[in-house]
Every structure is written in C-alpha cells, then in structure tokens.
C-alpha cells in the first residue's frame, strides 16, 4: 500500500478497530505504512492534516519534517478534535520517531492561536524532552542521539485535589513527571512538528514521525512498556 492511502475493508467493517491498532489504544496514525485510524474509522491523511501539510513528505520512512522542506502539518477535523478533547480530559500519546544526531523543535503545539507567539495559553512538547505551558508546568526529560526513539507522553491526568499530572518516558526509561495545581487551559489550535511560524527554527530538525498512537491518560508506570 502506498503511503497516504486508506486500506479497503468490506462494507460495514469501517468502524471495526484494525488489528494493527494496539488493544488499549483508540487511534493510530501509521505514516510508515500509510494507514490511519481515528474516531472509530479509517481515514485519509488529507482529512486529518491541512494547512502547510505536504503529503509528499510521507514515505516508507515516515513523515519528514525539517527546516528546509515544505511540510508544516496542521491537525484538522477529527485529529484536531481528538487532540483538544484529549488535552482537556487527559490523554497519552505515543510517538515513534527517527531523528538526526541533533534534536530540536516542537513535536506538538496546542494553543489558543494557530501561532505559538500569538497565543494567550499553550501546551508545548519539544522533541528534546521539554513539556511546558503558560503557567508553572516545566517538565524536562532529556533525550538525545540519532536514530529511532519511542516517546510516550501523558497530558493533564486528573490525580485529584485539583492537581493534574504530566509524564514523559522514552526508550523504556522510567517516566519523569510534573504536577500542576490546575487543569490544562482549553485550547483551540494545534500544530504537529512546528509552532505555526515557518522559518523561525521551531520546526522539527531532520525528523521522521513514524507513528502516533492515541490512548486515554495512562499512569506513569505504564509508559516505559510502551516505549521499550
């Protein structure tokens, strides 16, 4: 199957979760194999990413983002809804990536404006291991080195008493956590692999996003098994 295409299933089977989506997950974007399942259906990638998205950046290596290529993917429709609702209710995302020796740039941006610099509130993940918002959240989990990495992130998990937990695990390591005394601010926009501003050095550097898998908010102790 060519990257970017949608698998054909028998009539009436489109709402069945495919076997390649993990049991506990409710969605997966598999850029390497060109298959995308979200919100109970197989999807075409052009229905999930828009804006500066360049479908030509998808190959058998994944979806490539770099400062000098044309790919600036913007989540739209059900992908945008899944990310925004997931942040509000708590979610875990598993990214499988392949990087150059130098890691940099936004892996995921969620905010109140399409442009990070113009947002009044935001929740940002950088690929080198920093998660931060406009308040007190500043989770640092250093990651480095060329090659494949698996990164699991839990956002805004309600742990009671008004507190919410964020967690990061990569490559089988124990999760690093941070707790905020508030819930995540409601967001309206998202960018994948960049900040909304092109040419400012905030886009990913020489990175293939191979897949993204969507889970309900998981306990930090569950994350190392996802990334091993």
N, C-alpha and C positions, 0 to 999 in steps of 0.2 A: 504494500500500500504506500502511495506517495505521501510525504509529509503534508499536513494540512487537509487531507481528505477525511471523510467520515465513513466508518465501517457500515456496511449494509446488513441490516438484520431483517428477519421475516416480519411481515406485517403484524403489529400488535406487540412486538418484542422490544420496542424502542425504550420503554420505561423500565426494563429489567437491567439491574446493575451488571455490567460486563464482568467476566471473571478476572480481567486484568486490573480491576479496581480493588484495592485491599478491603477485606471484610469490614473493618471498623470505619472505613472512610466513606464519605458521602459524595466525593467527586475527585477527579484526577484529570490534569492536563498533561498528556504524554507527547511532548514535542518530538521526541526521537522517532516514534512510530506513527505520528500524525493521527492520534486518536484522542478524543476529548469528551469527557462525560461530566455533566454538571446539572444540578437541579433535576435529577431524575431522567435525563435524556442525553443521548449522543448529540454532540454539537459540532458545527463547522467553526473553525478557528476565527473566521471572519465575522462571526456573530458574537464573539467574546472579546476581541481586541479591535480597537479602532484608533482614531487619532493619527499618530505618526507610525502606526504599525506597518511593517513591511513583511509580507508573507514570504518574500524571497529570502529572508534571513533564517528560515526554518529548513533544516536539513537533517540527515541521519545523525548528526552530532547534537542536535537540539536547536533552540532558538538563540541566535547570536546577537549580543548587544555589545557595542564598543563605541568609543567617542567618535570614530570616523566612519561608521556605517550608518545607514538611513533608518535603522529600526528603532523607533521610540514608541513601544506599545502602551496603549491606554485601555484599561479594562472598561468594558461597556456591558450593557444589558444584564444578563443573569450573572456574569462574572463580577461585575461591579456590585450588584445587589448582594451576592454571596460574601464578598469581602467586607462590605459596610455592615451588613447584618451580623456577620461573624465577629467583627470587632466589637460591636455593641453587646452581643450575647456571650462572647468568649469563643475562641477558636484556636485550633492548632493547624499550622501549615508545615508541610514537609517539602523542602526544596532539594532537588538533586541538581547539582551544577558541575561544570568543569571550567576551571579558571587558568589564567596565566600565572606566572610567579608573583605578579604584583596585583593585589586585590584592592579594589576601590569602587565607590559609587553606591547609589541607592539600590537595594534589592527590592524594596517595596516602600511606597509612599502612600499614606492615607491622610486626607486633609479636608479642610473646608473650602479650598480653592484648587483649581486644576494646577496651579503653580505654587510650589512649596514656599517661595519667598513672599507670596501674597496671602498666604493662609493665616487665619487667626488661631487655628488649632490644628494639630497634626500628630501623627504617629508614624515614625520612620524607622526602617531597618536598613542598615548598611551591611554590605556583604562581608566586611572585615570584622563584624561582631559587635556592633553597637545598636541598641534599640533605645529610642528616646521620644519624648513628647514635649509639649509646650509647658508642662508642669515640672514635676520632680522626677519623672522616670528617666533613668540613665543606666541601662544595663550594658555592661561591657563583657564580651566573651570572645577573646582574640582568636582569630582564625587566619592562617597563612599557608602558603605553599601552592605550587602549581598542581593541576590535576583534578580528579573528581573529589567532590565533597557532598555530604548529605547534611542538611541543616534543618532542624525542627524547631519551630517557634510557637509558643503558646502566648496568646494575647488576652489580657483583660479577664482572666479566670476569677470568678467571684469566690473568695475564700471566707466570706462572712465578715460581719462587723464593719461593713463599708469598705473593706480592703479588697484590692484586685491584684492578681499576680501575673507577671510575665516571666517567661522562661526560654532559654536557648540551649540546645545541645547540638554538637556537630561531631560527626565521625565517631560515634559511640561513646563520647565523653559524657561524664555526669553533667546534668543540667546546671547552668548558672541562672539564678532567679533574682527578680526585683519586685518589690511590692509598692503599690501606690495606695494612699488613703482616699482614693476616689475612683470612679469608673471612667472608662475612656469617653472622651467627648464625642458626640455624634458627628460623623464625617459625611461628606457628600461626593468626594472625588478620590480617584486612585491613579497611580502610575506604577508600572511594573518595569524595574530596571533603570528608572531615571526619575527626575524630580519635577518634570514639566517644563524645565528650562533647558533648551538644547545648547550645547557648546560651552557649558559652564563647569564642566569637569565633574558633575554629579551623577552622570550616567555610569552604568557598569563599565568596567575596563576589561576588555578581552574575555568575556564570559559567555559560555553557553548555559542557558537554563534548559536542563534536560527534561525535568518534570516538576509539577507542583501537585501535591496531594492534600485534600481538604478533610479535616477531622473536626469533631466537636472539641472543646477545650479539654486537653489531657493533663493529668497530673505530671509534674516534672520528672517523676521517677519512671514514667512510661517513655520518655523521649529518647534515652540512649539506645533502646532497642530499635527504634525507628531509624536511627542514623548509623547504626553499626554496619 
